[in-house]
Amino acid sequence: MWEARHFLSWHITRTDSVFDLSVRDVDAYFEERAPGLRRKSLKDVAERLRSLLRYLHNTGHTATDLALHVIAPILYAYETIPSILRPDQIAAVLLSARDDPSPMGLRDHAILQLLSTYGLREGEITHLRLDDIDWRAETLHIRHSKTGAHSLLPLMEPVGEALLDYLRQGRPKTDAREIFIRDRAPYRPLMRIYSEVRRRLEAADVQPPGKCGPHIFRHARAVELLRASVPQKIIGDLLGHRSTEATIPYLKLATEDLRAIALEVPGREVRP
């Protein structure tokens, strides 16, 4: 809907008409819209614009079906390599957060421990509740936000200690059952953790290429397990994937190790 309004308002400012459209108008719109967009985003723009133009033609507002002239980039499965963090970078971020004794620091350290240890999604962390921790059995109940499945994970010692520190010294008093709470009033459950993760990366002077959100910890955990020869099925179960195919993109990152030990082809002449 936003794309349709944006395109029509853009066209009106140029021609003072809503329906006097041509292929040249479509091309001009894409030339202005495309800079800065990733291929996936550009494909989404094209699909939404196609729907609008097809509607305008079917309702008789345009004589030509301009949807046929909207060309979107072709996306291939696993064509991109996700960003990840190196083990030393993860250690630096955890250390930086641990050295912050404020309530916000305690909360962020616990979140980062969950991210780096289990590779959880953002929603799986923000929806964690106090009842999801079984301290006696040392387990953690996870609701996988994408699949709706449930997992029972072992409560690892660094995670348990970080959660205890936050619950005892950092978590505000509130009736909310969610574990992670805003550090300022009104004390409501956290809805997002992107800005918290990005702030901690910057504080540790860690600047990974590409996106800098919670998912880079998930990518790093998957690659670490792949490099340790853990079967894809087990990795998929830990990460809450619907199928083993969802783990395939991480294989690209794991195979980067091969570049470091690649041997020269015997008999190949090396020219200066």
Buried (B, 14 or more C-beta within 10 A) or exposed (E): EEBBEBBBEBBEEEEEEEEEBEEEBBEBBBEEBBEEBEBEEBBBBBEBBBBBBBEBBEEEEBEEEBBEBBEBBEEEEEEEBBBBBEEEBBEBBBEBBBEBEEBBBBBBBBBBBBBBBBBBBBBBBBBBEEEBBEEEEEBBBBBBBEEEEEBEBEBBEBBBEBBBBBBEEBBBEBEBEBBBBBBEEEBEBBEEBEEBBBBBBEBBEBEBEEEBBBBBBBBBBBBBBBBEEEEBEEBBBBBBBEEBEBBEBBEBBBEEEEEEEEEEEEEEEEEE
